[in-house]
């Protein structure tokens, strides 16, 4: 599932539409992405509106339209946002398409694990649910105290599982959690209550550091991360630890329902 930086990249793909009016909306009415807001609502409420701004938070994205309308959602496993020419013809998996005279905005999702919703705020402010989201790792409110308190409430959780909890680590997904554990280095199955203070501080710092780095590498132009990251070596069996003084075979296994990759030599 796309994580913090991937979602930022896809948000930017719709930015060429900012300032443009979209006079027609195409939908696939039975697509599962409309499981919370009925598909006809998008056709009725977004036609004729202007795209004004775009935002991301963790794994969520949101687009502000004129007259207090907010289109929000997440990409699921296979969703993507892209901009096409004004004469673009929607294809099989293009479940939500906004047509303008200058450009077309497309949400494509073959497996339909993604979702879209529509909110209305007459005041022009953000929807309340967006305001109430926990601070991003890139936010100054993502403090040591916030992270330490959460760890203290879940001492038996593996640190990898804790890092995936969107209540405190919004935008951190599978590859980012593995990367943080590898950089520490620590076994991802280590219980949170077993961490000493220096390890807790390191997790907080690494979460912020990796989030910033991922935004610069992936969130900007979808560039390939450097080979010094675990990222390039973790996806298939047979990878090796990229740490210069290691090179050991990586291990891949299930940890509480999530495929996890780590170096059994470094992360002990």
N, C-alpha and C positions, 0 to 999 in steps of 0.2 A: 504494500500500500504506500502511495506517495507520502513523503514526510515533509517536514517543515520547509526545506529548500525547494523540493520538487513542486510543492503547491505554490510557492512564491514564483517559480518560473512560469507555471501555467497561468497564474493571475496576470502576469505581464503580457501574455499573448492576446488578451482582450483589450489592453490599454489603447491600441490604435483606434478603438471605437469610442473613446471618451470624447464627448462633445458632439457626437452624432445621434441623430434621431433614427429609431428602428420602427418602421411603420408596419411591419408584419412579423408574425412569430409562427414558426412551424414546430409541431410536437408529434411524438408518437404516443397517442393517448394511453395505451396500455403498458407503456414502459414502466419498469419498476422504480425508476428514479423519481417518479411522481407519487410515491407511496404516502407522502405526508400532505402535499398540496396538489390537488387535482390538476391534470394537464390543461384543461380549458381555462383555468384561472390565469395561467401565464399568457395565453393568447389574448385574453380579454384585457388584462391589466398592464401588460408591457408594450403592446402595440401603440405606437405614437409617442412613446417616452424617449427621453434622452439619457444616455449613459453619462454619469457625472463623475464617478470616482470608483476606485477598486481598493480592496483591503484583503489581508490574510491574517489569520491567527492560528498558529499550530497547523493542523491538517484541514482547517476550514478556510473557505474563501467567500467573499461577499462583494457585490457590486451595487453601487448606489445609482438609482435612476431618479428622474424628475418626479415631482409630486409625492415625495416621501416613500418611494417604493424601493425595497431592498431584495435583491436576488441573492440567495446564499446557498451553499452546499458543500459537499466534499466529493472527492474524485473516486473513492472506493479503490478497487484493485486495478482497474483498467481505464478509468476515465481520463479525459484530457480536454483542455480548452484550446481552441485555435481560431485564428482569423482567416477568412477567405475573401475572395473577390465578391463584388455585389451580385454577380450572376451565378453564384454557387448553387448547385442543386444538392439538397440533403441526401446522404447515403443511408444505408441500412441501419447503422449504429449511431447516427446523428439524431439523438432524441430531443434535443432542444436547440433550435436555430433561430437567431434574431437577424432579420433581413433589413439592411439599410441601403440608401442610395449609393453610399460610398464604400461600404464594407459589410461583411457578414460575420456574425459571432456564432461559434459552434461549440456545443458540449456533446462530445462523442464518448460512449461508454459501452463497449461490446458485452461485458458481463453484467452490467447494470447493478453493481454493488454500490455505485455512487448515489447521490441524492441531491435534489434541489428543492428549495422552499421559497416562499415569497412572503415578505412582511410589509406592513404599512405603518409609517410613523408620521403622523400629521405635523409633529413638531419639527421634523427634519433631522432629528437626532438619530443615533444608532439604536437599533432594537435592544430592548432590555436584556435579552438573553446574551447578546454579543458583549454588552458592557459588563455583564457578570462573569464572563469567562476568566479563568485563572491567568495570571501574568505569564507572558511568553518568556522563555529563557533569554531572549534578547532585551527584555524589559528590566529597568532598574528595580522594579518591585520583586523580581525573581531573586530573592535574598538567601543568604545562608540560613537565616532563621526559618524561613518558609520551608526549605528543603530539610533541615534538621528536624523540625517539628513533625513533618510528614514521615520521616524515617523512624522517629520515636514511636509513632502510632502503628507502625507495621514492622516490628522487629523480626518477625519470622518469614517475611517475604524475601525471596531471592532478589539480589540487587538488580538483575536484569528485568525481572517482573516489575519491580518498583519503577524503574526508568521508563517503562512503557505505559505507566498510569497517567492518563491525560488530565487528571485532576490537578496535578502539580507539574507534570512535564509535557505540556501541550506541544505537539509537533514531533516529539521524539518517538521514532518507530524502531523497527527491528534492527536495521543496519546501524543506526545511530547508537542504539543501546549497546550493541556488540562492540562498536568502535570505542565507546567510552570505557567499557570494561577492559578492553585490550590495552588502551593507552594507560590505564591506571598503574600497573596491570593487576587484575583480580579475576578470580574464577567467577563467571556470571551467576553461578548457583549459590554463591556465598550469601548467607542470611544477613539482612540489613543490620540486625542487632549485633552482629559480630564485627562490624566495622569500627575501627578506632577513629578518633577525631580527625587525624590527618587524612584518612581515606574519605571521610565524609566531606571534608573541605575540598579534596581533590575532585570528587564527583560533581560537586556544585560548580567548580571552576571549569572542569572539562566539558560539562554540559553547555555552559555559556560559550566556551572557546570553540567547540565543534560546531555549534549552531551558527556562529559568526563565519567560520571558515566555509561551512556548507553553503551559506547564503552567497558567499563570494564566488565559489567554484560552480555550484549547481544552480543556485537561485538566479544567477545573473545570466549566464549563457549556456547552461547545461554542459559545462566542460567536464572532462574526465578527471576525477580526483587523482592526486599523485600516488605513485606506487608505494610510497612510504606509509600510506593509510592501509588499514585492514580491508577497507571497502573493496578494493580491486581483487582481493584474494579469497573472499568469504563465500562467494555465491555457489560454488560447486565443490564436490568432493575432489581432493587432490591438491588443494591450495597449500601454500607454505607461509609461515609467519614472515612478514616483511621486516621485522626488526633486525637490524644489521648483525647483531651478535647472536641471532637465533637461527631462523630458517627452518624450524621444525615443522612437521606435518600438522596442519590445522585439524581440529576435531569439529564435526557437525553432529548435533543431536537435538532431540526435542526437549525443551524446558518449559513445562506448564503450557503445552500446546503451541509453542513458537519455536521454529527452527533457529538454533543458536550456534554460532561459530566462535571458537576460541582456540588459543594456543595452550596445550596442556603443559608445555615447558615453561612458558613465561607467566601464565596466569594460574598461579598456585596459591 
